[in-house]
Amino acid sequence: MKALIIYATVEGQTRKIAETSARYLEENGWSVSLMNVSQQFEFALERPDAVLLMAPVHANDYTSDFIEFVRRESSWLNSVPSAFVSVSLSIHSQFEDERTAVVELPETLSIYTGWRPSMVHHAAGALRFGEYDFFKRLMVRYMATREVKTADKSQNHEFTDWDALKAFVQDFANSVSGKSVAAG
Ligand SMILES: Cc1cc2nc3c(=O)[nH]c(=O)nc-3n(C[C@H](O)[C@H](O)[C@H](O)COP(=O)(O)O)c2cc1C
């Protein structure tokens, strides 16, 4: 079975999530191609059996190149089994209104682009204080999540639940192939 993983990333965490998901699939016999939407606009690939899209939330939305890609390719994306991983910090928040706001973003993306993934997963991202420039530090400081307010600003923090991601990738793979992807 062939899978195509298409991702956007600003700080690198969604790339890590995409590469880890690719490994989960490859360990179970899938052949996987990875594509970064901002670096590779044309792609030649045999028609995949499944497509996974992954994108981070920055300033309350997905990046414009990702949204534009999905809008442009929505017909094709709707013609193959597809799933979406939305990466954000608010999904890790203790405050329900912050979680609710970010949980609604995939539906807003669907309304705007016309793409309807069959499964959606919300993965918590990371804070990379060591890599932010002055303006990013300022933006992150104003983000509402409790994680940002209480985090040690001298260190990087990774909130991604890798077991939950693996279970999601496994469920999606199972739904496409109709057989079990071994856990472990
Ligand atoms: C400048 C900036 C703005 C962000 N804005 C949001 C936001 O509005 N909502 C949210 O839940 N997370 C926000 N985040 C957290 C990112 O979603 C998180 O850091 C994620 O891991 C980024 O993925 P990436 O490394 O693939 O770019 C922001 C992060 C940065 C650095």
The ligand as an SDF file (V2000), in Angstrom:
LIG
                    3D

 31 33  0  0  0  0  0  0  0  0999 V2000
    4.5260   32.5330   16.4490 C   0  0  0  0  0  0  0  0  0  0  0  0
    3.6700   31.3680   16.8850 C   0  0  0  0  0  0  0  0  0  0  0  0
    2.2840   31.4640   16.8760 C   0  0  0  0  0  0  0  0  0  0  0  0
    1.4840   30.4010   17.3070 C   0  0  0  0  0  0  0  0  0  0  0  0
    0.1190   30.5190   17.3140 N   0  0  0  0  0  0  0  0  0  0  0  0
   -0.6320   29.5060   17.7950 C   0  0  0  0  0  0  0  0  0  0  0  0
   -2.0460   29.6390   17.8920 C   0  0  0  0  0  0  0  0  0  0  0  0
   -2.6400   30.6480   17.5100 O   0  0  0  0  0  0  0  0  0  0  0  0
   -2.7660   28.5940   18.4190 N   0  0  0  0  0  0  0  0  0  0  0  0
   -2.1540   27.4450   18.8550 C   0  0  0  0  0  0  0  0  0  0  0  0
   -2.8370   26.5570   19.3460 O   0  0  0  0  0  0  0  0  0  0  0  0
   -0.8090   27.2810   18.7490 N   0  0  0  0  0  0  0  0  0  0  0  0
   -0.0460   28.2800   18.2370 C   0  0  0  0  0  0  0  0  0  0  0  0
    1.3140   28.1420   18.1530 N   0  0  0  0  0  0  0  0  0  0  0  0
    1.9170   26.8770   18.5700 C   0  0  0  0  0  0  0  0  0  0  0  0
    2.2480   26.0150   17.3640 C   0  0  0  0  0  0  0  0  0  0  0  0
    1.0890   25.4450   16.8120 O   0  0  0  0  0  0  0  0  0  0  0  0
    3.2140   24.9310   17.8320 C   0  0  0  0  0  0  0  0  0  0  0  0
    4.4040   25.5480   18.2590 O   0  0  0  0  0  0  0  0  0  0  0  0
    3.5040   23.9080   16.7650 C   0  0  0  0  0  0  0  0  0  0  0  0
    4.3300   22.9050   17.3190 O   0  0  0  0  0  0  0  0  0  0  0  0
    4.1490   24.5380   15.5550 C   0  0  0  0  0  0  0  0  0  0  0  0
    4.3280   23.5620   14.5610 O   0  0  0  0  0  0  0  0  0  0  0  0
    5.5530   23.6710   13.5420 P   0  0  0  0  0  0  0  0  0  0  0  0
    6.8120   23.4820   14.3790 O   0  0  0  0  0  0  0  0  0  0  0  0
    5.3750   22.5530   12.5990 O   0  0  0  0  0  0  0  0  0  0  0  0
    5.4850   25.0070   12.8970 O   0  0  0  0  0  0  0  0  0  0  0  0
    2.1270   29.1990   17.7290 C   0  0  0  0  0  0  0  0  0  0  0  0
    3.5230   29.0990   17.7170 C   0  0  0  0  0  0  0  0  0  0  0  0
    4.2980   30.1630   17.3050 C   0  0  0  0  0  0  0  0  0  0  0  0
    5.7970   30.0240   17.3090 C   0  0  0  0  0  0  0  0  0  0  0  0
  1  2  1  0
  2  3  1  0
  2 30  2  0
  3  4  2  0
  4  5  1  0
  4 28  1  0
  5  6  2  0
  6  7  1  0
  6 13  1  0
  7  8  2  0
  7  9  1  0
  9 10  1  0
 10 11  2  0
 10 12  1  0
 12 13  2  0
 13 14  1  0
 14 15  1  0
 14 28  1  0
 15 16  1  0
 16 17  1  0
 16 18  1  0
 18 19  1  0
 18 20  1  0
 20 21  1  0
 20 22  1  0
 22 23  1  0
 23 24  1  0
 24 25  2  0
 24 26  1  0
 24 27  1  0
 28 29  2  0
 29 30  1  0
 30 31  1  0
M  END
$$$$
